[in-house]
Amino acid sequence: MKKLLLLLLSFLCINLYAQNLVDTLLHNKNVVLEEFTGIHCVFCPDGHVIAQSIYTTYPQRVSLINVHTGSYAPPNAGEPDFRTPFGSALSSQSNLNGYPAGTVNRHLFSFSQNGGTALSRSDWQLATITILSQLSPVNIAALAQHDTITNELIINVELYYTDSQTVSQNYLNVAITQDSILGPQTGAQTHNPTAIVPGPWSPTYSHQHMLRHLVTGQWGEVLDSITPGTFISRRYTWQVPHDINDIPVLIENLNVVCFVTEQSQEILNGTETLVTILPQPISSIHEIIPIKNDG
């Protein structure tokens, strides 16, 4: 009787990522809508509804980043703290005048607030249509994968420049957002009751697109080579924490929003990607013994 040994050697689940995420054709800009919000803002749920409607209307063309900041964001006793170290600077540069407010590609429109980039929620739709009709000088694509062994989020970003610019540098930004975070929300019953779920607060609200972290820092990583025909590839890793401000970070609810800016202001293009889970490596030896029938 012969024994057949089947040896399954350890192998690494290496991402078969190649430089083919981004294409070289001319494309219009995508939209990044940064919404400044807070759990004690009465009209912020209405802003959430408007932003989500825009997001749904233009699939794969609009990314949402909900930034909890300002006077309506500090939690009361027993409430979660959704603020980040980045929110104050983001809202300050927009010159917002009241909440909710939002920026659409951080563009300065004629109808912006206080001479800045902040827009009232009633203007987000028009601003989105305007930006979506403009050609982008840079294409962007991204892939985000979670390594369950190292608990790292691996983010690959590709850029291809299709047109020239009047500036000499751009900045690449990588933001982590999270959906379905439960917490309180003033005004939810009136302005977004469909987001109310069972929970400990009255009401308990399911928060979406919440900014959790900026992997590339407050204003992004500088890009010096931005001439037409330039291809840029970047890989970032983020060690995923168990929680941020005692709020669990759940991989299945994470999204990654990548965008390119002129310095800290105008967003030239952006993209959003879900996080996929890398398969775990296999390391085992199996002995297979065939059965011989002498009859």
C-alpha positions in Angstrom: 0.0 0.0 0.0 1.4 3.3 -1.0 1.0 6.5 0.9 0.5 9.7 -0.9 1.7 12.7 1.0 0.0 16.0 0.1 2.1 18.9 1.5 0.4 22.2 1.6 3.2 24.7 2.3 2.7 28.0 4.0 2.2 30.8 1.6 1.6 34.5 1.9 -1.7 36.0 0.6 0.1 38.6 -1.5 -2.2 41.1 -3.1 -1.9 40.6 -6.8 -2.1 44.4 -7.2 -0.7 45.8 -10.4 -0.4 49.2 -11.9 -3.7 49.0 -13.7 -6.2 50.6 -11.4 -6.2 54.0 -13.1 -6.7 54.7 -16.8 -5.3 57.3 -19.0 -8.4 58.7 -20.7 -9.9 62.1 -20.1 -12.6 62.1 -17.4 -14.8 64.7 -15.6 -14.2 65.4 -12.0 -15.8 63.4 -9.2 -17.2 65.1 -6.1 -16.0 65.0 -2.5 -18.7 66.5 -0.3 -17.4 67.3 3.2 -20.3 67.8 5.6 -19.7 69.6 8.9 -22.1 68.2 11.4 -22.7 67.5 15.1 -24.9 65.3 17.3 -26.6 68.3 18.9 -27.3 70.1 15.6 -31.1 70.2 15.0 -30.9 70.6 11.2 -27.9 68.3 10.6 -30.1 65.2 10.0 -31.7 67.2 7.1 -28.2 67.7 5.7 -27.5 64.0 6.0 -30.6 63.3 3.9 -29.6 65.8 1.2 -26.1 64.5 1.0 -27.2 60.9 0.9 -29.6 61.7 -1.9 -26.8 63.2 -3.9 -24.6 60.2 -3.1 -27.3 57.8 -4.4 -28.1 59.9 -7.5 -24.5 59.8 -8.8 -23.2 56.4 -7.9 -19.4 56.1 -7.9 -19.1 59.8 -8.7 -19.7 61.3 -5.2 -17.9 60.6 -2.0 -19.2 61.8 1.4 -17.1 62.7 4.5 -19.1 63.7 7.6 -16.9 65.7 9.9 -18.2 66.1 13.5 -16.8 69.4 14.7 -17.8 72.8 16.0 -20.1 73.8 18.9 -22.7 71.1 18.2 -20.3 68.2 18.3 -19.1 68.0 22.0 -20.8 65.1 23.7 -22.7 65.4 27.0 -22.1 62.9 29.8 -22.6 59.4 28.6 -22.5 60.3 24.9 -19.9 59.2 22.4 -17.3 61.6 21.1 -17.3 61.6 17.3 -14.8 64.4 16.9 -11.3 63.9 15.3 -8.1 66.0 15.6 -8.7 67.1 12.0 -12.2 68.5 12.1 -11.4 72.0 13.5 -8.9 72.9 10.8 -11.2 71.5 8.0 -14.1 73.6 9.1 -12.0 76.7 9.8 -10.7 76.8 6.3 -14.2 76.7 4.9 -15.4 79.9 6.6 -18.7 78.2 7.4 -21.6 80.2 8.9 -23.7 77.8 10.8 -24.5 74.1 10.7 -24.9 72.0 8.8 -22.6 73.3 6.1 -20.6 71.5 3.5 -17.9 72.0 0.9 -18.1 70.5 -2.6 -14.5 69.8 -3.7 -13.5 72.8 -1.5 -14.4 75.0 -4.5 -15.2 78.7 -4.1 -18.6 79.2 -5.6 -20.3 82.6 -6.1 -22.9 81.4 -3.6 -20.5 80.2 -0.9 -20.7 81.4 2.7 -18.6 84.3 4.0 -16.3 84.4 1.0 -15.1 80.8 1.8 -15.9 77.4 0.4 -18.7 76.4 2.8 -22.1 76.0 1.3 -25.6 75.9 2.8 -27.2 72.4 2.4 -29.7 73.8 -0.2 -26.7 74.6 -2.5 -25.0 71.2 -2.4 -27.0 69.8 -5.3 -26.2 72.7 -7.7 -22.6 72.7 -6.7 -22.3 68.9 -7.3 -23.8 69.2 -10.8 -21.4 72.0 -11.6 -18.3 70.1 -10.5 -19.4 66.9 -12.2 -19.5 68.7 -15.5 -15.8 69.9 -15.3 -12.8 68.0 -16.8 -10.3 66.8 -14.3 -6.5 67.2 -14.8 -5.9 64.0 -12.9 -7.4 60.5 -12.8 -7.5 58.6 -9.5 -8.2 55.1 -8.5 -7.8 53.2 -5.2 -7.9 49.7 -3.7 -8.2 49.1 0.0 -7.6 45.7 1.6 -7.5 44.5 5.2 -4.9 42.0 6.3 -6.5 40.0 9.1 -3.1 38.6 10.2 -1.4 42.0 10.8 -4.6 43.9 11.3 -3.3 46.5 8.7 -5.4 48.3 6.2 -3.4 48.4 2.9 -4.4 51.2 0.6 -3.1 51.4 -3.0 -3.7 54.6 -4.9 -2.9 55.4 -8.5 -2.9 58.8 -10.2 -2.5 59.7 -13.9 -2.2 63.3 -15.0 -4.1 64.1 -18.2 -3.7 67.9 -18.3 -1.5 70.7 -17.1 -2.1 73.0 -14.1 -1.2 76.5 -13.0 0.2 75.2 -9.7 3.5 73.3 -9.2 2.3 70.9 -6.5 -0.7 68.8 -5.6 -1.5 66.9 -2.4 -2.8 63.3 -2.1 -5.2 62.8 0.7 -6.5 59.4 2.1 -9.4 59.5 4.5 -11.0 56.7 6.5 -14.8 56.9 7.0 -17.1 54.5 8.8 -20.8 53.8 8.4 -23.5 52.6 10.9 -22.1 54.1 14.0 -24.8 54.4 16.7 -25.2 57.5 18.8 -27.6 60.3 19.7 -28.7 62.9 17.2 -30.8 66.0 17.9 -33.5 66.6 15.2 -33.5 63.0 14.0 -37.3 62.5 14.6 -38.2 65.5 12.5 -35.6 65.5 9.7 -34.4 61.9 9.3 -36.6 59.4 11.2 -35.5 56.5 8.9 -32.1 56.6 10.5 -33.4 56.0 13.9 -32.6 52.5 15.3 -33.0 50.7 18.6 -30.4 51.7 21.1 -29.6 53.4 24.4 -30.2 57.0 23.3 -33.5 58.8 22.7 -33.4 58.7 19.8 -30.5 56.4 18.8 -29.3 57.3 15.3 -27.2 55.4 12.7 -24.5 57.8 11.6 -23.0 57.3 8.1 -19.8 58.4 6.3 -18.2 59.5 9.6 -14.6 60.7 9.3 -12.4 58.5 11.6 -8.9 59.2 10.4 -6.7 61.0 7.8 -4.0 58.5 6.9 -2.0 61.2 5.1 -2.3 63.8 7.8 -4.3 67.1 7.9 -3.6 68.3 4.3 -2.1 65.2 2.5 1.2 64.1 1.0 2.9 66.5 -1.4 3.1 65.5 -5.1 5.8 67.4 -7.1 5.5 65.7 -10.4 2.2 66.7 -11.9 2.8 67.2 -15.6 0.6 65.6 -18.2 1.5 61.9 -18.7 2.8 61.4 -15.2 1.8 58.2 -13.4 2.0 58.1 -9.6 1.5 55.0 -7.4 1.4 55.2 -3.6 0.8 52.5 -1.0 -0.2 53.3 2.6 -0.7 51.1 5.6 -2.8 51.9 8.6 -2.6 49.8 11.7 -6.3 49.5 12.5 -7.0 50.4 16.2 -9.6 48.6 18.2 -11.4 51.8 18.8 -11.1 55.6 18.4 -12.4 57.6 21.3 -13.9 54.4 22.7 -15.9 53.9 19.5 -15.1 50.5 17.9 -13.5 50.5 14.4 -15.4 47.8 12.5 -13.6 46.8 9.3 -16.9 45.8 7.6 -18.2 49.3 7.9 -15.1 51.2 6.7 -14.6 53.0 3.4 -11.6 54.8 2.1 -11.9 58.2 0.3 -8.9 59.3 -1.7 -8.6 62.8 -3.3 -6.1 65.2 -4.8 -6.0 68.8 -3.9 -4.2 72.0 -4.9 -2.5 72.6 -1.5 -5.3 72.4 1.2 -8.1 73.8 -0.9 -9.5 72.9 -4.4 -10.1 69.2 -4.8 -9.3 68.2 -8.3 -10.7 64.6 -8.2 -11.6 61.9 -5.7 -12.7 58.3 -5.4 -14.2 56.0 -2.8 -13.6 52.4 -2.3 -14.9 49.7 0.0 -12.5 47.7 2.2 -12.1 44.1 1.1 -10.7 41.3 3.3 -7.6 39.4 2.3 -7.9 35.7 2.7 -5.9 34.2 5.5 -2.7 32.2 4.7 -2.9 28.4 4.9 -0.2 26.3 6.6 -0.9 22.6 7.1 0.2 19.0 6.1 -2.3 16.4 5.3 -1.6 12.7 4.8 -3.9 11.0 2.4 -4.0 7.2 2.7 -5.7 5.4 -0.2 -7.8 2.3 0.6 -6.8 -0.8 -1.3 -9.5 -3.4 -1.9 -7.7 -6.8 -2.4 -11.0 -8.5 -3.2 
